[in-house]
Amino acid sequence: MSARHDRTQSSQSGFTIVELMIATLVFAMVLLVITVGVMSFTRAYYRGINQSNTQRVARAVLENVSQAIQFSGDQVTAPIASTQIDGRTYEGLCVGGQRYSYLRGWQQIDDSPDGAQNQTQHVMVVDKPGICGGLAAQDLGGPLATGSTDLLSPRMRISKLDVAPLAGTTDTFQVTVRVVYGDNDLLNNPTGKDATCKASISGSEYCGQSELTTTVKKRIAH
C-alpha cells in the first residue's frame, strides 16, 4: 500500500501544460510591457537631446549676430547680394565687418552629402571681421574663405535668419533665427522658412526645431 501511495503522489506533482502556457503568456506580457516602456523612454531621451542641441545652436547663432550688432559701429547690411551657383542661392548679411553666408533650408552633412536630399558640407559660416565690405554671399559649395567658421552642427539647417531695423529707428534691430535638426522625411516644408518637425511618425525623436527672436540696440555709433 505504501509503495502505491508514493507512486500516486509522484505522478500528480509538477506543472500541467495549461499552467506552463499561462505562465509563459504572463511572462511574455511582462516582457512586452518592459520593452514598450524602454522604447518610449529611449525616444523621449533622444527627442530631448536633439531639441536641446538645436536650441543651443540657435541661441549661439542669435548671440553671435546680436553681439556683432551691439559692439560694432559699422553699418548693418541685411541682406547683401546673393550668389547663385549650380542652382543654389547663397544668402548673406554684413554686421560689424563680418560676413554671414548661408544656404537656407539645406542640411549640413560633414561626410558624403547628398545634393538630391538638400545636403551639403557647409550651410552657414561667418568670416573673420574686416572682409565684408561690398562682397556678395560666399559660395559655400567650394573652398571657404580663409578664417571662415561653421556656425551649425551636423544634420542641422538654417531655416530663417532675419535682421531688420525696427520701424523709425536706425540703431535698433530685430534678429530672428530658426534652426531645424533632422532629415527631409522628418520635416514639413524642409527647405522653407517655416520648416517644422512632423508629429507622431516613426523617427520623430530624431528631429528638433528652435526659433528665437531678440531686439538689439547698437552700443557704438557709426
Secondary structure as the mmCIF struct_conf table of DSSP 4:
data_model
#
loop_
_struct_conf.conf_type_id
_struct_conf.id
_struct_conf.beg_label_comp_id
_struct_conf.beg_label_asym_id
_struct_conf.beg_label_seq_id
_struct_conf.end_label_comp_id
_struct_conf.end_label_asym_id
_struct_conf.end_label_seq_id
HELX_RH_AL_P HELX_RH_AL_P1 SER A 2 SER A 11
TURN_TY1_P TURN_TY1_P1 GLN A 12 GLN A 12
BEND BEND1 GLY A 14 GLY A 14
HELX_RH_AL_P HELX_RH_AL_P2 ILE A 17 GLN A 70
TURN_TY1_P TURN_TY1_P2 PHE A 71 PHE A 71
BEND BEND2 ASP A 74 ASP A 74
HELX_LH_PP_P HELX_LH_PP_P1 GLN A 75 VAL A 76
STRN STRN1 THR A 77 THR A 77
BEND BEND3 ALA A 78 PRO A 79
STRN STRN2 THR A 83 ILE A 85
TURN_TY1_P TURN_TY1_P3 ASP A 86 GLY A 87
STRN STRN3 ARG A 88 VAL A 95
TURN_TY1_P TURN_TY1_P4 GLY A 96 GLY A 97
STRN STRN4 GLN A 98 TYR A 102
TURN_TY1_P TURN_TY1_P5 ARG A 104 GLY A 105
HELX_LH_PP_P HELX_LH_PP_P2 TRP A 106 TRP A 106
STRN STRN5 GLN A 107 GLN A 108
BEND BEND4 ASP A 110 SER A 112
HELX_RH_3T_P HELX_RH_3T_P1 GLY A 115 GLN A 117
TURN_TY1_P TURN_TY1_P6 ASN A 118 ASN A 118
STRN STRN6 GLN A 119 THR A 120
BEND BEND5 GLN A 121 GLN A 121
BEND BEND6 VAL A 123 VAL A 123
STRN STRN7 MET A 124 VAL A 126
HELX_LH_PP_P HELX_LH_PP_P3 ASP A 127 LYS A 128
TURN_TY1_P TURN_TY1_P7 PRO A 129 GLY A 130
TURN_TY1_P TURN_TY1_P8 GLY A 133 GLY A 134
TURN_TY1_P TURN_TY1_P9 LEU A 140 GLY A 141
BEND BEND7 GLY A 142 GLY A 142
HELX_LH_PP_P HELX_LH_PP_P4 PRO A 143 ALA A 145
TURN_TY1_P TURN_TY1_P10 THR A 146 GLY A 147
STRN STRN8 THR A 149 ASP A 150
BEND BEND8 LEU A 152 LEU A 152
TURN_TY1_P TURN_TY1_P11 PRO A 154 ARG A 155
STRN STRN9 MET A 156 PRO A 165
HELX_LH_PP_P HELX_LH_PP_P5 LEU A 166 LEU A 166
TURN_TY1_P TURN_TY1_P12 ALA A 167 GLY A 168
BEND BEND9 THR A 170 ASP A 171
STRN STRN10 THR A 172 TYR A 181
BEND BEND10 GLY A 182 GLY A 182
HELX_RH_3T_P HELX_RH_3T_P2 ASN A 184 LEU A 186
STRN STRN11 LEU A 187 ASN A 188
BEND BEND11 ASN A 189 ASN A 189
TURN_TY1_P TURN_TY1_P13 PRO A 190 THR A 191
BEND BEND12 GLY A 192 GLY A 192
TURN_TY1_P TURN_TY1_P14 LYS A 193 ASP A 194
STRN STRN12 THR A 196 CYS A 197
HELX_LH_PP_P HELX_LH_PP_P6 LYS A 198 LYS A 198
BEND BEND13 ALA A 199 ILE A 201
TURN_TY1_P TURN_TY1_P15 SER A 202 GLY A 203
HELX_RH_3T_P HELX_RH_3T_P3 SER A 204 TYR A 206
STRN STRN13 GLY A 208 LYS A 217
BEND BEND14 ARG A 219 ILE A 220
#
